[in-house]
Amino acid sequence: MHELCGLEPELYDCCKNSCMCFVGPYADLTSCRYCQHERFKPDGQPFNRFHYVPLIPQIKALYAGSVSATAMRYRSIHELDNFLDPSHRITDIYDSSLYRDLRISQITVNGHTLPNMYFEDPRDPKDHDSFTYIVVQELVKAAVGVDAYDAVGDEMFKLRIFCPWKCGDMPAAASAYTGGKHHGARHPCRICPIEGIRINNSSNLNHYIPITCPPDYPASRFDLRNLPLRTHSQWMQQAREVDQAPTQTEQRHLSQSYGINRIAITSKIPGFTFPWSVPYDFMHLLENTIKNYINLISGEFKELGPGVESYVIPSAIWKEIGSATAISNDTIPSAFGRRIPNVTRPEDRTYMTAEAYLVWATMYSRILLRGRFSQNRYYTHWCRFISIIERCLDFESTSESRAELRNDIHIWYSEYEKYRLPTCLLTIHAWIHIPDMIERCGPLWAYWCWVMERFCGQLSRAVSSRKWPYSSLNRRILEIGTLHTIRHMYSLEDRLPVYTSMYNKKTLPSYHDETEFPEITLLHPRTVLNLKSSDFASLRRRISKYLATQYTLTTTVADSCIPDLAEQWGRVQIVDADVVNSLHGYSLKEENHRDATFIQYELVVDLQAHRQRAAPVFQPNTFFGQLERVFVIRLEPSEALNTTSVTSLVLMDVNMCDTSQDRHGFWEYEKFRYREVIGGTSIRALVGRIRDRGKWVFVQRLGAIEHASFVS
């Protein structure tokens, strides 16, 4: 395997307790600088070794195979997509100012020669820097350029690799990548120079960073709408001042004043720019903020009461919300997200991930929190926050949408300070900088930690030894890298798929009409319905009514055009969206299955239908219902239908809900109205349902997955 791809791990001696790695200026040490443990065993072998899988061979492999080499041209092609776009559209990191500045910057790496070490002074690098040294060394080499083969152009070229972004949670990013202070420090923000304040007459050492300071505190010198942003040159100058301080006292003073501990080893990475190369991670930001909100409205936030405010929800109502959350999992499609535990029970919340908090906040909370607060302003404040989250998840943004987002964040933050001033930590402050992060670093989805967390989850499942867990991890990382390299190098994407179990299944039958029904695909299972049978008499009448309306016929004539057989399918795939199950065509026998049979659909309704002689006045209306069947009928050529060839129609039998909208805009119902047959082009989206206070309320996915709706 290794001979096929040329990928070999590099082994470096490290402390037995993983304190540090013996590389660079520490290569000749014989004991750990922190725990003093000996580096070598009596037989001369190291106690521990750090396994590093090189980056350059894996990137070169992406260009060696024709399939992956074609995909690697995405960057150069994308650069033309938004070039000179007047709306300043940002759809990827390649539209960010950080990347565009990198393209026109002259990068010099020690005169194109590789240095032997990156520490001018072997000062305390902490343990992370000594390990990061290895990847920094390789990135410097990659920036200078390495020879690689391009399968598409069938030629050798100079491959240069830059790594201008790093992601991680707040503590890791601050200490490992920036050399900055932790989130409770006096200057915790790496993007702006705001100064925190401590609580007077308190043993609490944390610094809080409100923009508007409370009474008896010095007024803040910064304005919410005009926060100064740090620059790379300013950051490096302050870091050098800290490093070159003549005394430890002066160094400590400068470090606290600037919020910087040292020059980070990542500053040696070509193209790395502070602070924008280490933006705040949206996944952890989202998780921590929603978690704090839940603790606040339940009255469980560090024994901190609401003060003069009254946003805490009574215990009985809060328990009711938790029960409704847990019960509603069965009626929320699995495509919308994982099951959410009872959010009102702290022991259940320990199992909630960032994804679970996101799903609960954006889909469940606005429905379940309606009318639950003592004052509606708290609910409005929460809905504004959820609206901000949904826009942060957008795949793209324009200068206008970013300006609107920035304004709404300022309004939300001002309200948050007013309602919950004692909880204004860096987790809340960081939201102010999100529009700047999008403009300078690209959309948030391009560098959030969900991808890293998923990869870590794959690694954890590979641990097969309790005694030597790290050996299992090392082996798994190498195996993944080796398999990916071979797959790309030899264009084996179809034979070595990423998720093998998904590709082992046979290709199942489907139905797709690109001309008449391009937005849907019908999926297995497939059965045949005998429409002459008395079991389908009512369905046949509904089909007749549909044909009579579509072709302006009497129901008798329409019935004569219906074929004897119909081809029923089990599910409907909406293009670039979800899969809808039909109630009678795709029955699931699992006890824990989740309902995915309810849909939103649009029909054009004649407002003058009750007046036979009046001219029709059509208006598009939104409907909701349960998809009972989806089928295809083939109409023979007919003079009544004015057709000269066989016409295939995709039809759906839907049990319509008797819906109404509440004052917050949510669609809800208590009972069904009647069944009707609609055309396949009417379906808009898969929806879920939440049972709240005696009514069913529909849950719709907003954002990039949301299906287009009719407009006048």
N, C-alpha and C positions, 0 to 999 in steps of 0.2 A: 504493500500500500504506500509506504513512504517513498519507495523507489519510483512509483508511478507519478507522484506529485512533487517530489523533491522537498517536501515539508518536514523538517526535523526540529524538534524542540531544543531550545537552548537552556542549559542548566547552569544556575548560579548558586554559589554557597550562600546560605542565609542562617540567621540565628535559629537555634532549636525552638525558641519561643516566638519566632516570627517577628522579632523586634526590628530587625534591619536586614538589608542585603549587603553582602560584602562585594561591592562593585565600586568603580570610580575611585574616589579618594580613600575609600575604605577597603580596597581590594587586598591590601597587605595586612589588615588587622587579623589577629589570632583569637580575639574574644569580642563579645558584644559590648558596645559602648553603653548599653542601657542596663542589662541584667548581668553583665560580666560573665555570661556563660561561654565556655570554651567553644571555639569554632570547629575544632577537629576532635575526633575520637582518638584513643591511644594508637589505633592502627593507621592513623593518617587520613581517614575518610571523614568528610564533613558530617556533622550531626543532621543537617537538614539542607535541602536544596529547593530553590525556587525554579519552577518550570515555566518557561516563557515560549509561547508559540509565535514566531516572527510574523509581522504584518505584511512585509513586502512580497514574499512568495504568494500569499493568498490574493493580493491585489493583481499581481502579474498574471495569475491563473484566470482572472476574470477577462483579460484581454486575449488569452491564448485560445479560447473556444469561440466559435462564430456566434453562437446564441448569446452568450453573456457579453461578448465584445460589442454586439449590436446594442444590447441594453445599456452598456456603459456610455454610449453616445447620447444618452438622455440629457446630460448636463449641457453639452454644446448645442443641442437642438433646443433645449428649454430656454437658453439665453436669448433666443430670438423671439420667444413667445410674447414677452411683456416689454420688449425693447421700445422705448419712447412712448409707452402707454400713458395717455394724459391722466388717467385715473390712478397712476402709480400702483398698479395691481401687484400684490404679493401673493404668490401661489406656492413658493418653495424657498429654500434657503438661498438659492441662486439669485433671488430678487432682493435679498437683504443688502443693506449698505455695507455690512462687514465683508461679505463676499465680493461685492463690486469694488470696494476699496482694495481688497487683496489682489484682484486682477490687475489693477493699475499700479500696484506698489512694486518697488524694486526690492526684492528679497535677497539679502546677502548673508551667506552662512560662513562666516570666518574666511572670506575669500575663496569659498568653495572647497575648503579643506576641512576635514572632520577633526574636531578637538579631541584630546585624550580624556578630558574630564570637564565637568560643568560647574564645579565648585571652586571659586577663587580661594576660598578659605574653608577647610573642613570643619564647618560649624555644625551644630546640631540640626540635622535635616529632618528629624522625626523619622519614624519608620517608613512612612509612605514615600517620602522623597527618594529614599535609597532604592526602592522598588521601581518608582516612576522613572528613575535615571535610565533604566534599560530601554523603555519605550521611547523616551525623549531622544536617546542616542540614535535609535532606528529612524525616528521621524526626521531628524536632521539629515541623515543619509538619504532618506526618501525625497526630501525637498531639493537636495542637490541634483538628484536624478539617477535612475538606474535603467539599464537597457532592458527592454521588454519587447515581446512579439505581439503584433496586432493581427488577429485572424481575419478581420474584415478587409483591411488593406493589404494583407499578406506582406508585411514589412516590419522591420525593426524600428523602434522609436525610443525616445528618451522619456521615460515615465517619471513624472514628478508628483509626489503626494503631499498634500497639506492637510493639517488637522486643526482648523481654526475654532472648533467647538469642543467643549467637554460638558458632560452632564452628570448630575449627581444630586443627592438631597442637600439641604442647606448646610449641615455641619461638615459633610464630606467635601463639598465643593469649596467651602470657605477655607478649611484647613489644608486639604490636599492639593487643590488646583490654584488657589489665589494667594495663599499665605496670609489670608485675612483673619479677622476676629470671628468668634462664634456669634450666634444669633442673639445672645443676651448681653453683648458687650455695649460699651458706651457709643461706639460707632459701628453698628452691626451691618449696615447696608453697604454693599460693595458697589452699588450703582450711583448713589448720591451721598453727600457728606453729612446727612442729618445726624444730630446728636441726641442720644437717648437721655432720659431722666429716671432717677430712682424715686421710689415712694418715700416720702418724708417719714421719719420716725418709725422705720420698718427695718427688719433684718433681711428683707428680700433684696438680694444682690442683683437681680435682673434689671436691665434698663428698658424702659418703655419708650416708644417713639411716636407719640401723637404729634400731628402738625399743629393743632390748637392745644396749648398747654392749659391745665386746670388752674384755678386761682391759687395764689401763694407760690407760683412757680414762675421763673423768668419766661418771658414771651419768646416763642420760637422765632428765629430770624429767617425762616423759610416760608414760602407761600405754596399752598397745595398745587396750584396751577403753574407754578414757575420754579419747580425744584431744579437746582443746578445738577448736572450730571458729571460724573467723573470721566476723565480722559485717560488714555493709555500713558501719555507722557507724564501726566500729573501723578498717576499711580506709581509708575516706576521711579520717579523722583522721590516720592515720599518713602517708598520701600528702601531705596538706597540710603536715605537719611537714617532710617531705623537701623539698617545693617551697619552703617559707619558711625553710629553714635559712640562717643569716646568712653562713656561709662554705662553700666547696666541701668542706673537710675534714669539717665537721659534716654536710653533706649526704651525703657518701660514707658516713660512719659510720652515719647513720640509715637510709640506703638498704640497707646490708648487714644492719643489725639487723632491719629490717622485711621485707626481701625485696621492696621496692617502689622503683621508680626515679622515678616521677612520678605526677601525676594523669592518668589516661588520658582521651583525648578521648571515649571511649565513655561516660564518666560523665555526659555531657551528654544521652545518649539517655534520654527519659522511660521510667521503669519498669525501667531497667537497674540490677541489684543485684550488688554484688561479695560473694563470689566466684562465686555460684551462676549468674549469667548467662553465665559462661564455664566450664562444667564440662569435665572432662577428656574428650577424645574417645576413645570406646571402640575405634574401628577402629584408630587408631595405637597405643593402649595394648596391644591384642591382638597386633598385628603385632610390635611391639618385644619384648614379653615372650616370645612363642613363639620368635622368632628368637634371643633370648638363651638360652632353654632348649636349643634345638638346638645352639648353639655350646658350651654347658656340657657336655651329655651326650656330645658328640663330642670334647671336649677341645680345642676351637678358640677358646675365649673369651679373646681378648686375651692369649694365652700364659699364662693363669692356670690353675694346676693345681687338683685337687680338695682339696688340703690333707690333712686327716686323714680326709676322706670318700672314698668309692669309687664315686661315681655315674657315672663315665665308662665308656661302653660300649666294649669292645675293637674295634679297627679292623675286623677281619674281619667281626664280627657287624654293625657299623654299616653296612658296605658291603652286606651281605645285606639289611638293612632298606631301604636305598635302592633296591636292585634290585627288591625286592618291591613297593615303592611305585610305581615306574614301570610295572611289568608289570601291576599291578592296575587301571590306568586303563581298560583295555578292558572290565572286568567291573563297573565302577561306573557307574551311569546318569548321563548328562549332567545330569539334573535335580538331582543331588546336588551339583554343583559342577564347576569346571573341572578339566582334567587337571593332575596334580601331577608336576613333574619329580623327578628323583632328588635327594632332600633331602640326601644325604650328599656331594654334589659342590658345593663353594662356587660354581663357575662356573654351575651350573644354578640355584642358589638366587637368583641375581641376577634371575631372571625371575619369582620368586615374589612375588605381591601379598598384601595382607592377606587377601583371600578365599582364596587358595591356602593360606596358613598356617592359617587357620581350618578349612578342609576337611581338611587333613592331620591337624591336632590332634584334631578331634572325631570323625573317621571312620576314619582309618588308624591313628593312633598307638597307641591302647590295644590294638589287635589285634597290631600288629607289635612292640610293646615288652614283651609278656607274657614273663616269664621271662628277659628280656635283661639286667636289672641284677644286680649281684652280691648285692644285698640287696633283698628284696621291699618294704621301706619306701620306697624311692625310686619304685617303680612305684605304690604306694598314694598317695604324695604327688602324683605326676603325674595320677593318675585324679581325685584331689580337685580339682585345678586345672581339669581338663576339665569336671568336674561344675559348677564355679563358672561357667565360660564358658557352658555350656548354659543355666543358669538366668538368666544375664545377658541372653541372647537372647530370653527369654520375652516375649510380647506384653503380659502383665499380671502383677501381683504383689499379694499381700496383706500385711498387717502381719506375719502369722505366717511367710510364706515369706521375707520380707525379714529377719526376725530370724534365721531359720535360715541364710540366705545370709551374713549378717554374722558369725555364729558360725563358719561354715566358712571364711570368708576369714581370720578371726583365726587359726584352727588352721593353715591353709595358710601364712600369712605367717610364723608362728612357726617352722614347719618350714623354710621357705625361708631364714630368717635363720640357723637352726642349720646347714643344709647348705651355704649359699652366701653367707655374711656379706659377703665383699668385693664382692658385686655388687648390694647393696641401694641402688639409685639411685631417682630419682623414679618411673621406670617401674614399679617394684615397689611402692613406697609408695602410689601413687595407687589401687591396688586396694582399699586399706583404706577409701577414701571412696566406693566404688561404691554401697553401700546408701544413704548419705546423698544421693548424687546422684540416685538413683531417687526418693527421697521428696521432695526439694526441686525437682528439675527434670523429673521424669517418667521413663518407661522409656527405656533407653539408645538404642533404635532411633529415637527421635524426634529425636535431635540428633547422631547419629554422622555421620562424614564420607563415608560410602559414596556418598550422593547427590551430594555436591559433587565427589567424585572421578569419578563417572560423567559428570557434566556437563563436567568438564574434559577427559575423554577424547573427548567429542563435539566439543569445540572444537578439540582438537589435530588431529583428522582434517580440519578445515576449512582448515588452513593450506596454501595453494596457492602461496605465493610465498616463496622463500628470502630475497629481498632485503627484502621488506616483510611479514614474518610477522604483525606486530601489526595491520596494516591488514586482513589476512584475519580475524584474531580479532575485531576491532571490527565488521567487516561481519557475521560469523556471529552474534555476540551480538545485534546489532540485528535481524537477520533472524528469529532464534528468538523474540525478544520481540515483534516485529511479528506474526508468524504466530500465536503464542499469543493475543495480544490480539484479533486479528480472529476467531479461532476462538471465543473465549468471548463476545465482544461481540455476535456475530451468531448464536450457538448453532449453529455449524457443526462440532460435534464429530464428527458422522457423516460429514461430507464432507471435513474436513481432519483426519484422525486424526494422532496424535502420531507413530506409526511407520507411515508410509504403505505400505511394502513388505509389512507383515503383513496389511494390510487389502485389498490388491489381489486376494487369492486368493478364489476362489469359495467359497460356503458349501457345505461337504461334508456328505454324508448322515451321520446318526447315529441311534442308537436309545436311547430313555430311557423307562422305565416308572416314573412318579412314585409309583404306588401300591404295587407289589410290590418294585421295586428302585430306591428313591430315591437310593441312595448311589453308583450307578455309571451311566456313560453309555458306550455302545459307539460306537466311532468307525471311520471308513473305514480300509481298503477293505472293501467288502462283496462276498461271493461266496456261491454256493449249493452246499451239499454234498448229494450223493445218497447217503443213508444205506443204500440198498439195494445199493449197489456193494460188491463184495468188498474194495475198497481200504479201506473203513471198517467192516469186520466187527468188528474189535476195539473200535473206538470205540462201535459199536452195543451191544456186550456191556456196556461200562462204563456206557452210558446206562441200559440195562436194570437193572443193579445199583443205580444211583442211584434210579431210579423205584421199584424194589421196596422199597428201604429207606424212601423218603419216604412211600409210600402203603400200605405193608405188603402187598405183593403177592408172588407168585412171579415169578421172572425170566421165565418163559414168558409169563405174562399181561402183565407189564410190557413185554416186547418187542413184543407185539401192539399196544400203545398208541403205539409210537414212529412218528411220521410218516415219510414217505419222504424228505422234504426238510428241510434245516436251513439257516438263514441265518447264515453265518459272518461275523464282524467281525474287523477287524485289531487293534484296540487297545481298552483299557479305561481310561476316565477315572474315577478315584476322586474323589468330591466333595471340594472344598477340599484336594486333595492331588495326587498324581502321575498320569502316564499310563503304563500298562503295555503293552508290545508283546507280541503272541502270536508264538510261534516260527514257526508255519506260516501265519498269516494276515497277517503284516506283516514281510516279508523285506526287509532293508536290504542293498544291494549295495556300499555305500561301504566302502573298506578300513579306515577309521579309525572305524567306527561303534562305539558303546558299548552293551553288553548291558543291556537293560531288560526282560527277560522273566521274571525270578525274583520270586516273591511270597511274602509271609507270609499265611497264611490260618488261620482258626480253625474247628474242627469239634467238635461235641459227641459224645463217644465213650461207648459203653455199656461199662462196666468188667466187666459180667457177660455179655457177648455170647457167651462160650465156654460158658456154662451155659444150655441151652435153657429150662429151667423156672424159672430164677431171675428175680426181679423186676429190671428194668433199673435200673442206677445210672449216671446220666449225669454226665460231667465234661468241661468245655471244655478242649481241648488246642490247642497251637500247632504248626503245621506249616509247612514251607517246601518250595517246589517251583518247577519251570519251567512257566510257562503256555504250553501248546502250541497250544490253540485256545480261542476263546470264540465261542459261537453261541447262537442262539435257536431253540427248537422250539415248535411250537404243537400242543397236545394237543386232539383233538376231544372233545366231551362223551362221557363213558363211565361206565357203571354201576360198572365195576371201580374207576375213580378217584374215584367219587362226585362227579362234576362234571356240571353241566348247561349249561355254556357253554365256549367255546374258552378254554383256559388257555395263556398264554405263559410259558415258562420260559427264563431266562438261565442257561446252563450253561458250565462251564469244564473243559477237559480238562487235567489237571495231572500232570506227572511228579514224584512225591513224592521228596524227598531223605531219605536215611537219616541223620537228625540226632541229635546229642547235645550236651549243654551242658558246657563246661569249668568249671573251678573259679572262673573270673572271670565266668561267666554268659553267655559268647558261644556262639552256636549254630554248629556246624561239621559238615561231612559229608565223606565220601570217595567215596560212590557213591549212585546212585539206588536206590529200593526198588521201586516199581511205579507205573503210571499209574492215575489215578482221575478220575471226573467229580464235580465239586462244584457246589453252587448258587452263583449270583452274589452272594448276600449273605455268603458266607464270606470273601471276599477282604478283607484288612486293609491291606496296604501293599506298595509296591514296595520291593525290597531289592537291595543290591549284594553283591558277593563279593570277598574278598581271598584270594589263594593264599598261605598262610603255613605253612612247614615241612611240606609234604606234604598239607595239608588245606585245604578251602575253608571260609572263615569268613564268615558273613553280616554285612553292614553295614546297620544300620537308622538312619533319620533320627529323632532325638529332638526333643522340644520341640513347637512349635506345629504342625508338619507331621505329627507322629506320629499315626497312626490309632488310634482307640480299640480296646481288646482286650476279649475276653470276661472277665467276672468271675463268680465263683460266685454 
